[in-house]
Structures are given as C-alpha cells and as structure tokens.
Amino acid sequence: MDYITAFITGGITCALVQILMDKTKLLPGRVMVILVILGSVLSFFGIYGPWKEFAGAGATVPLTGFGHTLFEGVKKAVDEDGFIGIFKGGFTSSAVGISAALIFGYIASVIFQPKIKTAGEK
C-alpha cells in the first residue's frame, strides 16, 4: 500500500506542476525554485511533516521534499548551534542528496554523449 500511496501522491504533485508549467509562462528554473520554497513554507507551518508521513516517497522525492529537508536541517542546526546554524543546517541535511545528484549527473554525462546541433543543422 505504501507504494501505491507514494505513486498516487507523487503523480498528483507532478501533474499539478505540469499544469502550472503548461498554463503559465514560468520557466522550469523558476518553477523549481517555487517548489523548493513551497516545501519550506509548508514545513514552517507544520503541514509538510504529516504529509511526508502519509505520502512517503511521494512527498520526499519531488522538489517540495528538498525544501522540507532544507528547512528541517536549518531548524535543527539553529536549535543546536544558534545563528550559525542558518548557514550550515541546509548543507548538512541535504549533503547526501546533492552529492548523489552531482555524481550520477557526471556519470551520465560520461556515458551518454549528447548530439548538439549547430545553428545551420536540422
């Protein structure tokens, strides 16, 4: 049942984001920033934690989950270290995910050679 819940909730999230991208002129980078900020704001108001418990990977895999992870890391670091925690908490909590994205992105760039077309080619 956990797989089904994660699939449905993650799918609904992705469908809503796709509708947002299709119906507005927002660029993908801006949509990504909106999603991270949305995850942080929902975490601040105490909404994202229960949503994560219900949806599992359907809530942690989308970019809203990254915003939640950043917020929780900063919150914990501020409680432990004070003001300096604002700067180090997000890095500490998301270091594994960011490192994995960089490593797997590099491996994919080595394995798959993109075919870049010049201006004159079709």
C-alpha positions as CSV (number, residue, x, y, z in Angstrom):
1,M,0.0,0.0,0.0
2,D,2.9,2.3,0.7
3,Y,4.0,2.1,-3.0
4,I,0.5,2.9,-4.2
5,T,0.2,5.9,-1.9
6,A,3.6,7.2,-2.9
7,F,2.8,6.7,-6.6
8,I,-0.5,8.4,-6.5
9,T,0.6,11.4,-4.3
10,G,3.8,11.9,-6.3
11,G,1.9,11.6,-9.5
12,I,-0.7,14.2,-8.4
13,T,2.1,16.6,-7.4
14,C,3.8,16.1,-10.8
15,A,0.6,16.6,-12.7
16,L,-0.2,19.8,-10.8
17,V,3.3,21.1,-11.6
18,Q,2.9,20.1,-15.3
19,I,-0.4,22.0,-15.4
20,L,1.3,25.0,-13.8
21,M,4.1,24.9,-16.4
22,D,1.6,24.5,-19.3
23,K,-0.8,27.2,-18.3
24,T,1.8,29.9,-17.3
25,K,4.9,31.3,-18.9
26,L,7.1,30.4,-16.0
27,L,10.4,28.9,-17.0
28,P,11.4,25.5,-15.5
29,G,14.0,27.0,-13.3
30,R,11.5,29.3,-11.7
31,V,9.1,26.5,-11.1
32,M,11.8,24.5,-9.4
33,V,12.5,27.4,-7.1
34,I,8.8,27.8,-6.3
35,L,8.6,24.1,-5.4
36,V,11.6,24.3,-3.0
37,I,10.2,27.4,-1.4
38,L,6.7,25.8,-1.2
39,G,8.2,22.8,0.6
40,S,10.0,25.1,3.1
41,V,6.9,27.2,3.8
42,L,4.7,24.2,4.3
43,S,7.3,22.8,6.7
44,F,7.3,26.1,8.6
45,F,3.6,25.9,9.1
46,G,3.8,22.3,10.2
47,I,1.9,20.9,7.2
48,Y,4.7,19.1,5.3
49,G,5.7,16.8,8.1
50,P,2.3,15.0,8.4
51,W,2.1,15.0,4.6
52,K,5.5,13.3,4.4
53,E,4.4,10.6,6.9
54,F,1.3,9.9,4.8
55,A,2.8,10.1,1.3
56,G,6.3,8.7,1.9
57,A,8.4,8.9,-1.2
58,G,5.5,10.7,-3.0
59,A,6.3,13.7,-0.8
60,T,10.1,13.3,-0.4
61,V,11.1,12.8,-4.0
62,P,9.6,15.9,-5.6
63,L,11.4,19.2,-5.1
64,T,9.0,20.2,-2.3
65,G,10.6,17.4,-0.3
66,F,14.0,19.1,-0.9
67,G,12.6,22.3,0.6
68,H,11.3,20.4,3.5
69,T,14.7,18.8,4.1
70,L,16.5,22.1,3.9
71,F,14.0,23.7,6.4
72,E,14.3,20.8,8.9
73,G,18.1,20.9,8.7
74,V,18.2,24.6,9.3
75,K,15.7,24.3,12.2
76,K,17.8,21.6,13.9
77,A,21.1,23.4,13.4
78,V,19.7,26.7,14.7
79,D,18.4,24.9,17.8
80,E,21.8,23.3,18.4
81,D,24.3,26.0,17.2
82,G,22.3,29.2,17.2
83,F,22.7,31.8,14.4
84,I,25.5,30.0,12.6
85,G,23.0,27.1,12.1
86,I,21.2,29.2,9.5
87,F,24.2,28.8,7.2
88,K,25.2,25.2,7.9
89,G,22.0,23.4,8.6
90,G,20.7,23.1,5.0
91,F,24.1,21.9,3.7
92,T,24.3,19.3,6.5
93,S,20.8,17.9,6.0
94,S,21.0,17.7,2.2
95,A,24.6,16.8,1.5
96,V,24.0,13.2,0.6
97,G,21.2,14.1,-1.9
98,I,23.2,16.9,-3.5
99,S,26.3,14.7,-3.7
100,A,24.4,11.9,-5.3
101,A,22.9,14.2,-7.9
102,L,26.3,15.5,-8.8
103,I,27.9,12.1,-9.0
104,F,25.2,10.5,-11.0
105,G,24.9,13.5,-13.3
106,Y,28.6,13.3,-14.0
107,I,28.4,9.5,-14.7
108,A,25.5,10.1,-17.1
109,S,27.4,12.8,-18.9
110,V,30.4,10.5,-19.4
111,I,28.3,7.5,-20.6
112,F,25.9,9.4,-22.9
113,Q,27.3,11.8,-25.4
114,P,24.8,14.5,-26.4
115,K,24.4,15.3,-30.0
116,I,24.5,19.1,-30.1
117,K,23.2,20.7,-33.3
118,T,24.7,23.9,-34.6
119,A,22.6,26.7,-35.9
120,G,22.8,25.6,-39.5
121,E,21.9,21.9,-39.0
122,K,18.4,20.5,-38.9
